[in-house]
Amino acid sequence: MHRRSERVSFLGKVGCGPGDTATNLVWRTLMVFLPIFYADVFGLTLAGVVLALAALRFYPIDAKTFEHMQHDLPAGKEARTT
């Protein structure tokens, strides 16, 4: 099944550029801030922070993972929401 591809106009490209740049700036700022936060708040060492971020890189935990974990609970048990 082939979809007809339409060309993106120049204005569309110019309009997407600032949004993409802003997204990358926010993402990079978070990636710089997170190791400092984990070290200061949770008292992790640099090696612990690197290990945690590397583990999440290879085994991502997201909303779908938590949804599957909730469905795997024994009958009559509910997941804690706090």
Protein Blocks (a to p, Z undefined) as FASTA:
>chain_A
ZZddddddfklmmmmmmmmmmmmmmmmmmmmmmmmmmmmmnopafklmmmmmmmmmmmcc
dfklmmmmmmmpcehiacdfZZ
